[in-house]
Amino acid sequence: MSSGPAADLLADLRSDTLTRPTPAMRAAIAEAAVGDDVYGEDPEVNLLEAEVAGLLGHEAGLFCSTGSLANMLGVRVVVPPGQELLCDSLAHVVRAELGGHAVLGQVTTRTWASERGRLDAATAIEMAVPDGGPYLVSTAAYAVENTHNFGGGTVQPVEELRALWTASREQGIAVHLDGARLWNAHVATGVPLAEYGSYADTVSVCLSKGLGAPIGSVLVGSAERIAAARVWRKRYGGGMRQVGVLAAAGRYALAHHLERLADDHAHARQLAEAIAGVDDRLCSPEQTETNIVLLTWPTPGSAAAFAAETAQAGIRVSVLGPRAVRMVTHLDVDDAAIDRAVDLLPGIVKAALHQG
Ligand SMILES: Cc1ncc(COP(=O)(O)O)c(C=O)c1O
């Protein structure tokens, strides 16, 4: 298809982490009161931690620089060294945290297979070894991801979360929820954040993805676990000082950018419909539940051709595997950009299929 110079950037759909702070968010940052957070004296951080803990129905919160750190601390305080974390094989904690849970937390992992990351509680429950004695690794925690990133923004069924939670109480096994995009699940389903929070011992949430803050995640849990996580955060070098400027961005994002995630979901559905309209093997609009469109190409050649051609048209996408492409909608992709992308994509898809 086309070549020649790439068009101006129309939509950067590689990730929802790519958003830039809005002018109003920058004003909130500029006005933030600050103090030393290692001393527990940053007012914005304290407010943010309390707000997020309250939203999720937990006792306490801990502001972290990244979702990976929040996950590592959350797992750290529920899985003793040498014990195991069970999760699905597409989970961010095992695929994309660069072995941090093993390297820093001395945690071993076992995984179950899933369809698009969707939780089947019975499969997870069956794998657990609550007390392996001196023979087998003991299971200390389950990790669940909601929404599921590499699964394509999959929302976890609330009845499966509840079933896992109930069994975990009987087994004496903790549940860590990687809720980097829990906001999207909440907006997509209307399930209250506190209900999601009630099915986990520790929950990490990100402010720097769909909510559009430049940085920041919060880990919530019991006061005791969060006190322990605070010690580990400092030990890992993650203690922060006058970061009220960052917490203020997160608080602004929570107050102003939560409900609008519904727009991102509608945009993702529009993209999926445009693509599936050409070839419904590539993606399914019904399975595009939140802000992530996952494309599975029949051949590696067509995935690569698609990514190259979209870049030429000013649409950036992520190639996640030989046949897998991910597109993520977010705050910085507006209605006009989506309308234009919907016009352009069918032609690009046809050409890519032809080249592959
Ligand atoms: C599901 C999930 N969990 C955790 C993270 C880690 O977040 P961070 O990039 O802030 O470390 C990501 C990042 O994309 C994610 O998608």
The ligand as an SDF file (V2000), in Angstrom:
LIG
                    3D

 16 16  0  0  0  0  0  0  0  0999 V2000
   -2.4130   -4.8650   34.4180 C   0  0  0  0  0  0  0  0  0  0  0  0
   -1.1880   -4.0700   34.7300 C   0  0  0  0  0  0  0  0  0  0  0  0
   -0.6420   -4.1590   35.9380 N   0  0  0  0  0  0  0  0  0  0  0  0
    0.4460   -3.4680   36.2810 C   0  0  0  0  0  0  0  0  0  0  0  0
    1.0580   -2.6220   35.3840 C   0  0  0  0  0  0  0  0  0  0  0  0
    2.3290   -1.9250   35.7980 C   0  0  0  0  0  0  0  0  0  0  0  0
    2.2450   -0.5610   35.8120 O   0  0  0  0  0  0  0  0  0  0  0  0
    3.5730    0.3320   35.6730 P   0  0  0  0  0  0  0  0  0  0  0  0
    3.8580    0.4200   34.2260 O   0  0  0  0  0  0  0  0  0  0  0  0
    3.1590    1.6340   36.2930 O   0  0  0  0  0  0  0  0  0  0  0  0
    4.6430   -0.3410   36.4400 O   0  0  0  0  0  0  0  0  0  0  0  0
    0.5450   -2.4930   34.0990 C   0  0  0  0  0  0  0  0  0  0  0  0
    1.1880   -1.6120   33.1120 C   0  0  0  0  0  0  0  0  0  0  0  0
    0.8230   -1.5310   31.9740 O   0  0  0  0  0  0  0  0  0  0  0  0
   -0.6190   -3.2360   33.7640 C   0  0  0  0  0  0  0  0  0  0  0  0
   -1.1550   -3.1740   32.5320 O   0  0  0  0  0  0  0  0  0  0  0  0
  1  2  1  0
  2  3  1  0
  2 15  2  0
  3  4  2  0
  4  5  1  0
  5  6  1  0
  5 12  2  0
  6  7  1  0
  7  8  1  0
  8  9  2  0
  8 10  1  0
  8 11  1  0
 12 13  1  0
 12 15  1  0
 13 14  2  0
 15 16  1  0
M  END
$$$$
